[in-house]
Amino acid sequence: MISFTPRAFFLVIAAACCQILSIWYFPRWVAAAAVGLAVALLALDILISKARIEIRREIPIRFELGKSAGVALFIINKSPFPLKITAEDCPPDIVKPEPRRFSGKVPAAGEFRNDYNIVPMRRGAFDFGETYIRYICRLGLVRKKIVISQPDTIRVFPNLDDFRKFQLFSRSSHFLMHGMKPARLLGRGMVFESLRDYQPDDDFSQIDWKATARLGKPISRNFEAEKNQNVILMLDTGRLMTAQVDGIAKLDYAIRTALALGAVCASNGDNTGLLSFDRAVTNYIPPAKGKQHFVRIMDALYKLAPSESDTDYASAFGHLLRTRPRRSLIVIFTDLIDVDASESLIKYLGALYPRHARLCVALKDSGVEDQAGVYPANETDFFRKSVAMTLQEKRALVFARLRGKGVGIVEARPENLSVELVEKYLELKYARFF
């Protein structure tokens, strides 16, 4: 595609002026020569300025959901003359890009680099679109547009911030972070581990009286939590989990939290399993441990996509019971609306008692919670606040029914969900609830 620059516009104006002035002052041939010269210059600029341009992108090996990552676009000029360019890159439409239009001068047989950031808002593999480049020809009269297709693929993984965070803190043997209480997390397990000298703050029940009598000084017993326990992560991928909070689907927050819990389970020597479902079971990975097993779970979560189908809890729990796992902690990530919509979930979670411990994990909708706390300034605000409070009340009734069945509840905003779930898991583990 070709367009003309302001310089070409003035050239045409000059030729037109010569044509007009030739009526009174110039011979006709002078005007014709001016017009011919203008046309010849325009044609010459088009013919001698065919540029050879290539592009190259440098992108990270993988992107993480909701995290900014850099893209470097290189414009490579293989022509023997410099180019003044304006370019626009087209990242996948699932990202929030910074402005990616830019201008610059590319030297002859050189390259020009532009950096910009993108924030992926969906998981999966996506291709870049075409890159549009306009350059000004050598005489500065014509601007040409070319389109270059370089379909680089970005792979968007779940957000791994919480996973890394808990993995780091588990290696350093403590979880004193973000308000997590050591009294709840560092409780004594029930499996004997070793003996040590008595400390003034030890409980008397920790004293080993036989070792104390034998050594002539107070000796305490060290306990640790039981290992090789089962934790099964059940992820609802149905229609309700497609709802977004702060621009990201609830399912993606659930995956982020599940990965964080999986990291803590691995550090505590427990077996982790995965079951995802909507109207049918889409993935089942039996509980196990080890690096390769966890990589398998991460790969399954990367490929997990939300569905527009309604959730069938009967199918999911039926599959779980048919596998006959030994006593486990069942952690189900789902969304709750009201008692009627959650009747099936309440029924099947209740049926797992007393064989399994159960946790229901639900994400608070920040928008609903904020709206419920707003002081209404007008009728619209009052109506919105009323709707938000009604939604919260219906949800609270579901939680009350679940608690009545002995089901643990973890409900929090996205930024706190992983911390609160890990706290609850450790609390149950050290209290030998599973």
Secondary structure, 3 states (H helix, E strand, C coil): CEEECHHHHHHHHHHHHHHHHCCCCCCHHHHHHHHHHHHHHHHHHHHHCCCCEEEEEECCCCEECCCCEEEEEEEEECCCCCEEEEEECCCCCCEEECCCEEEEEECCCCEEEEEEEEEECCCEEEECCEEEEEEECCCCCEEEEEEEECCCEEEEECCCHHHHHHHHHHHCCCCCCCCCCHHHHCCCCCEEEEEEECCCCCCHHHECHHHHHHHCCCEEEEEECCCCCEEEEEEECCHHHHCEECCEEHHHHHHHHHHHHHHHHHHCCCEEEEEEECCCEEEEEEEECCHHHHHHHHHHHHHCCCCCCCCCHHHHHHHHHHHCCCCEEEEEECCCCCCCCCHHHHHHHHHCCCCCEEEEEEECCHHHHHHHCCCCCCHHHHHHHHHHHHHHHHHHHHHHHHHHCCCEEEEECHHHHHHHHHHHHHHHHHCCCC
